[in-house]
Amino acid sequence: MKVKRLGALACLGVLILGVTLIIGCAGGATETPTTSHFEAGGISFDYPSTWETLTSTDTARIAYLSEEETGIVVQVIKQDMPTGYTLKTYHDSFVIILMEGQPISENPLTVSGVDAYETVFNGAVDDQDYRWRVVSLEKDGTVYDIAFAVAPESFDEVNSDFDTVINSFEVQ
């Protein structure tokens, strides 16, 4: 009697394990990853899997990504903090080069555990209008500029994708 009971419990256990594996495998087969991970040049971050990485000959540009459907361009620039600048004066000088008119928003924030500055503004490159979101942070004497650019009418739609990069951004 005890042998039959143990055999029944063993069969039940195998059945439960089998169903769990089938459900787990079936669920995994239909899901597609929504983010990819970038790691190079002493930084890492997550980004939407629809974006593609590009190559650049600019040695200061350590990450360069785009997304064809919305026209997103993302780049991370790494350079030494210029002598005589604070992070805020550096950030403002960087932004003023690209900005047309007044900033849409300016915010201090924390990225990778350090203070950072963020500015959203409109600007044009090669007669193409963009809405920019630029975040600058400094760690150990090195400045990292995370620059997002997209057509102004698409900005609100993709701004959460920019958040994905900023919220996962790490300096290694």
C-alpha positions in Angstrom: 0.0 0.0 0.0 2.8 2.4 0.9 4.6 1.6 -2.3 1.6 2.4 -4.4 1.1 5.7 -2.5 4.8 6.6 -3.0 4.5 5.7 -6.7 1.3 7.8 -7.1 3.0 10.8 -5.3 6.1 10.4 -7.6 3.9 10.4 -10.7 2.0 13.4 -9.4 5.3 15.2 -8.8 6.5 14.4 -12.3 3.2 15.5 -13.8 3.4 18.9 -11.9 7.0 19.4 -12.9 6.2 18.5 -16.5 3.3 21.0 -16.7 5.4 23.7 -15.1 8.1 23.2 -17.6 5.7 23.2 -20.6 4.0 26.4 -19.4 7.4 28.0 -18.7 8.8 27.0 -22.1 5.7 28.0 -23.9 5.7 31.4 -22.2 9.3 31.9 -23.0 8.8 31.0 -26.6 6.3 33.8 -27.3 8.1 36.6 -25.4 10.7 38.7 -27.2 13.2 40.8 -25.3 12.3 44.5 -25.1 15.8 45.7 -24.3 19.3 45.1 -25.4 22.5 45.9 -23.4 25.4 48.1 -24.4 28.8 47.8 -22.8 32.0 49.4 -24.1 34.3 52.3 -23.4 33.8 52.1 -19.6 30.0 52.5 -19.7 27.0 50.3 -19.9 23.2 50.8 -20.3 20.0 49.2 -21.6 18.3 50.3 -24.7 15.2 49.3 -26.7 15.9 46.2 -28.9 14.6 48.0 -31.9 17.6 50.4 -31.9 20.7 49.4 -33.8 24.3 50.3 -32.9 26.3 52.3 -35.4 30.0 52.8 -35.8 31.8 56.1 -35.6 35.2 57.4 -36.4 35.0 60.0 -33.7 37.0 58.6 -30.8 35.1 60.7 -28.2 31.8 59.0 -29.3 31.8 55.7 -27.3 28.2 54.8 -28.1 26.2 55.6 -31.2 22.7 54.2 -31.8 19.7 54.9 -34.0 16.2 53.7 -34.7 15.1 54.0 -38.3 11.3 54.1 -37.8 11.3 57.2 -35.5 14.6 58.6 -36.6 16.1 58.5 -33.1 19.8 59.2 -32.8 21.6 58.5 -29.5 25.2 59.1 -28.7 27.4 59.1 -25.7 30.5 61.3 -25.8 33.3 60.8 -23.3 36.0 63.4 -22.7 38.1 65.0 -20.0 36.5 67.8 -18.0 38.0 71.0 -19.4 40.1 73.0 -17.0 38.2 75.8 -15.2 34.7 74.3 -15.8 32.2 72.9 -13.3 29.8 70.3 -14.6 27.0 72.9 -14.8 29.1 75.4 -16.8 30.4 72.6 -19.1 26.8 71.2 -19.6 25.5 74.7 -20.4 28.3 75.3 -22.9 27.7 72.0 -24.6 23.9 72.6 -24.9 24.2 76.2 -26.2 26.1 75.0 -29.3 23.0 72.9 -30.4 20.1 74.9 -28.9 17.8 77.2 -30.7 15.7 79.5 -28.5 15.1 78.8 -24.9 15.3 75.4 -23.1 12.1 73.5 -22.8 13.2 72.0 -19.4 16.3 71.9 -17.3 16.7 69.4 -14.4 19.4 68.3 -12.0 19.4 64.5 -11.5 21.5 61.6 -10.4 22.9 59.1 -12.9 25.3 56.3 -12.1 25.4 57.6 -8.5 26.7 61.0 -9.3 25.1 64.5 -9.9 24.1 65.2 -13.5 22.3 67.9 -15.5 19.7 67.4 -18.1 18.3 69.9 -20.7 15.6 69.4 -23.2 15.6 71.8 -26.1 15.0 72.3 -29.9 17.8 72.5 -32.3 18.7 71.8 -35.9 21.5 69.9 -37.6 22.0 70.1 -41.4 18.6 71.9 -41.7 16.9 69.0 -39.9 14.8 70.0 -36.8 15.3 67.9 -33.7 14.2 67.9 -30.1 17.2 67.1 -28.0 17.6 65.7 -24.5 21.1 66.0 -23.2 22.4 64.6 -19.9 25.9 65.4 -18.7 27.6 63.7 -15.8 31.2 63.8 -14.5 33.0 60.9 -12.8 36.7 60.9 -11.8 37.5 63.9 -14.0 35.7 62.5 -17.1 32.5 64.0 -18.6 29.9 61.8 -20.2 27.3 63.4 -22.4 24.3 61.3 -23.3 22.6 63.0 -26.2 19.2 62.0 -27.7 17.8 63.6 -30.8 14.5 62.9 -32.5 11.9 64.8 -34.6 10.0 67.2 -32.2 6.7 65.5 -33.0 8.0 62.1 -32.0 9.7 63.2 -28.7 6.8 62.4 -26.3 6.3 59.0 -27.9 9.9 57.9 -27.4 10.9 59.8 -24.2 10.4 56.7 -22.1 13.0 55.0 -24.3 15.4 57.7 -23.3 14.5 57.1 -19.7 15.5 53.4 -20.1 19.0 54.5 -21.1 19.4 57.1 -18.4 18.0 54.9 -15.6 20.3 52.0 -16.5 23.4 54.1 -17.4 26.5 53.0 -15.4 30.1 54.2 -15.5 32.3 51.2 -14.8 
